[in-house]
């Protein structure tokens, strides 16, 4: 009987820790990234992340994009933009090993974000409130990872990355 109670207490303790981790809250922690051109493009930009409660406000300004178009936009797992085509950034940030999908759908990578929409001059202003990651260095944290703009729009269904084409800009999140 004592072994059963000890086992039950242990299981409850683990469940409590998991519940606390999934309910992690931010109180204004900030991070940013400066994106430089990759894959022979002229795309560049700046992105800011502000942790607000259970969500992260992501804002950005971009230039050098294809005019009047959409581009895929993701947090990638590695903080390495050194490759000319940004493949050194690895795949999408996906700590829960979920399928790729529409942000907020319940079936998406933590790093999946809404597409960037450019104007007639190839510039874009971006704003999205997202959940599934934190502005920290923990297991769900984006600090030390990279943010990438792709040439094509994310279709939110093709696996593993939304068929969004080459990586045209990349920056380290710090």
KAJOTA-V174761 format. One record per run of one state. SS is the DSSP state (2 for helix, 1 for strand, 0 for the rest). FROM is the first residue (numbers start at 1). LEN is the number of residues. Records with the same first field share a line. If there is no record, write none. Layout:
SS=FROM-LEN ; FROM-LEN
//
This chain:
0=1-1 ; 23-3 ; 38-6 ; 54-1 ; 64-6 ; 77-10 ; 90-2 ; 93-19 ; 118-6 ; 131-3 ; 135-6 ; 142-4 ; 151-16 ; 173-2
2=2-21 ; 87-3
1=26-12 ; 44-10 ; 55-9 ; 70-7 ; 92-1 ; 112-6 ; 124-7 ; 134-1 ; 141-1 ; 146-5 ; 167-6
//
